[in-house]
Amino acid sequence: MAAGESTGGEKVKIVNLDDRVTLQQFEHNTGPVVLMSAFLVAPDQIDNVLDGFRKQFAIMRKRAGLISAQLHCCVAGSSLFMNYIVWEWVDDFKRGYELPEVLAQLGSIR
């Protein structure tokens, strides 16, 4: 999920866990780079999120530089998810999310 996307009507709020480092870190092509995100999903939207992740990963896994992508969901009826994606380089990460197919898929998750 990207900033401002819906998870059942609510806006996504991005919180930097390390306030000493911002998204400006992506100005340097270093690697490997790990994107970690945690988010809550409205219970009636879980199937849509899972389907969206599968479709997004099917597109991204064809991109050079993608090492792995994992989506984890808490147990016992929780709708808390954690996404963990590893890219070889920052530039690979940026190119992966600039694809029109990925942007369209992200926009379809509601």
Residue pairs with C-beta under 8 A, 6 or more apart in sequence:
1 7
1 12
1 37
1 39
1 49
1 83
1 106
1 109
2 12
2 97
2 106
3 12
3 14
4 11
4 12
5 11
5 12
5 106
5 107
5 109
6 12
6 109
6 110
7 39
7 40
7 41
7 42
7 45
7 49
7 109
8 41
8 42
8 44
8 45
8 110
9 42
10 42
12 39
16 22
16 23
25 90
26 33
26 90
26 93
26 94
28 90
29 89
29 90
29 91
30 89
30 90
31 87
31 88
31 89
31 90
31 92
32 67
32 86
32 87
32 88
32 89
33 86
33 87
33 88
33 89
33 90
33 92
33 93
34 84
34 85
34 86
34 87
35 83
35 84
35 85
35 86
35 87
35 93
36 82
36 83
36 84
37 82
37 83
38 80
38 81
38 82
38 83
39 80
39 81
39 83
40 79
40 80
40 81
41 49
41 79
41 81
42 79
43 79
45 110
46 73
46 79
48 109
48 110
49 81
49 109
50 71
52 105
52 106
52 108
52 109
53 71
53 83
55 105
56 102
56 105
56 106
57 69
59 99
59 101
59 102
59 105
60 66
60 69
60 85
60 96
60 99
60 102
61 69
63 92
63 95
63 96
63 99
64 88
64 92
65 87
65 88
65 89
65 91
65 92
65 93
65 95
65 96
66 85
66 86
66 87
66 88
66 92
66 96
67 86
67 87
67 88
68 84
68 85
68 86
69 83
69 84
69 85
69 86
70 83
70 84
70 85
71 81
71 82
71 83
71 84
72 81
72 82
72 83
72 84
73 79
73 80
73 81
74 80
74 81
85 93
87 93
87 96
96 102
97 103
